């Protein structure tokens, strides 16, 4: 027994000695791995790369449900009872802006009764009426046009609308001046009685006309009815304009009457960077006196850093008096024009394509509305159509693909008490996230039925853009 134990011990000693002293020329496969492991522990690299510092792998993101196609939910109704009776406000125009500067879009409505209502959006996504002013002091129909501009230089847009006095005279200017974190303040920036040199306004726009850094209002008119006017006009048709100069505090100065350098009757005007040079341009549709409708055309006064409104250029024919919408539909960074169901793409600066016709049924003479509803970075278009007389009208929604549209999906008009009668005003539509769910919604002025709000769903999340504040745009 003792001999067996001694033999086993001798064998163990020999095995250990062999492990520590391998035979010459025979490599122990475990040695490089052990050495590399020790080197990694000491932060060195011997044959193998050093290990990275110890980190905890982040949990895998939860799988996101696949989005279905974008759509609108059935419209919900926003009604506004009038203050002087059991009736309802007949809503004709809408505007969306963040008038209290809280980062949430608010809604402003204008009605046939001269009511201007401001609905502020709560953190819960509800629109609550907080401010009401009147645009008319008598029983006259108001002019429910509006403008947006920062007239008190607080970085927030103000709401500008026309006033009508007790004699039915249009021409005054009312401002709802924004206040960061508070309710807007009403100011009669320019009373109606000052307009003794010309008749009613044909159109108006906001721009910095004199280049002093303050927003001004340019008023366009087609006629002059005062014999003592300094303008030289061959007839009563005398296109002219006046500028209400802003001072940056919400006040507007007395205007100077000036002649426009053409004889066409100006119908509609917009301020947009049409040619993509970074300067504001004024684009207007005009009709030559006595000419048929097919002589209607689009003209532009391109910003060049000099005096504006003195040089006008032909853009392209329109073919009708339908209002014009400007939007980049093909994604090339230039504004295209949409009027009715006709589209012209701006292929290069100031060069437009031939007419392209939107596939549609009979469309109402309402202005189409363009916005990026599904958040894919492309403009989408909404208009109102019907297939035949006696059929139910519907909204057609064309989702853009960057130069074309998908086949539209449609939403029938709801059976509301007054027939879902969409306003014929060019400001009948507004779009923003009105319920704080992250998707862009569509609001429509429907006259006696108030406001219809169609909530969007299945939109892509807005991307987070990291570039700091955008630089201030160059003026004319």
C-alpha positions, 0 to 999 in steps of 0.5 A: 500500500505504501509503495502505491502511494509513493508511486502516485505522488511521484507521478504528480510531481512529474506532471507539474514539472512538465507543465512548467517546463515543456519540451523544447520546440513544443508550444503550450497552446494555453500560454498565449491566451493566458498572457493576453488575458493578463495583458488585457487586465493590465491595459496592455495589448500583446497579440490581441487588442486591449479590452474596452472599459467595462460598459453596460449594454443599453436595453434594446429599444421596444419594437414600434408598432408599424404605422398605418396609412395617414388619415383624418378622423371624422370632424369635431365641431367648434361652435360659438354662440353669439353674445347678443342672441341665441344664434351662432357665429357664422365663421368665415375665416381662420388663422393659426399662430402661437399668439401667447408664445407658449409653443402651442398653436392657437386658433383665431376665427372671424365671423360674419357678425364681426366677431374676432375670437382667439382660442388658446390651446391648453397643455391638454390640447383643448382650444379655449376661447379667451379673447373676443374683439369686434371688427365692426362697430355697426350693422355692416358686413366686416371684411374678414381678411387678416394678416400676420406679422411681428409689429411689436418686435417680441418674436411672436406673430401678431394678428392684424385685421380690417376695421369697419366704422359705423358708416360702413367704411372699410380701411381701419386696422386693428391689431391683436398684439402678442404677449409672451405668456399672456393674453393678446392686447387689442389696439386700433393701430389706424382708424378708418377715418384717415382714408380720405384719399381712396376707396376700399382696399383691394388687397394688403400685405405685410413687409418691411417696405422701407428697410428699417427693420420694422414690419409695415402694411402695404394697402393696394387699391384700384380706384381713386375717388378724390379729385384732389389726389396727387396721382396722375390717372387717365381714368377712375381706374388707377391702381395705387398703394399706400404704406402704413409704416410700423415703428416696432411698438405696434403703431402705424404711421400715416400713409403716403399715396403712390401710383402703381406702374401698371393699369391692370386691376390688381385682385390678390397679392401675397408676399413670398420668396418666389425666386428663392434668392432670400428676398421677399417678393410681392406676387399679385394676380391682375386683370386688364380693364375690359379684358376677358377672364383668360387675360388674368395673369400673375405678376411679381415685384421681385425684391432686389434691395432697392425701392419695391413696387416700382418694377413688375414682371410677368410670371405666367397666365392664370386663366381664371380669377381663382386664388393662387396658393404657393407651395413647394410640391416637387421638393426642389426648394422653389415655390410652385403655384396652385390655382384651382386644380391647375399646378405649375412647377417652378423648374428654375428660378422664375421659370415655370412649367406648363399647366399640370392638372390635378386628377379630380371630379368637379371641385368647388371654387374654394382655394385648395389648402396645402400642408405637410399632414403626414410629416414626410417632408412633402406638401399635401393638398386638400380640396372640396369636390363633388361627383355630380349634382345631388350627390354628397360633397367630399374632401379629397386629400392628396398626399404628396410624393415629391412631384406627384400625388398619391391617389386621394382618399376622401371624406364625405361631408358630415350631415350637420344642420347647415350642410357643412357649407365651407366658406368661399374665403381664401382663408377658409382653412387652417392646419396645425396640431390642435389636440397636442397629439403630434399630428397635424390637423385640419380646421375648416370654416363652415359658416353656420356650422362653426369650425370643423376640426379633423384630427390627423392620425398615423403621422410620422414623428417630427424629426428633432432638428439641431442647428440653433435658431434660424438666421433672420431672413433678408428683407427687400 
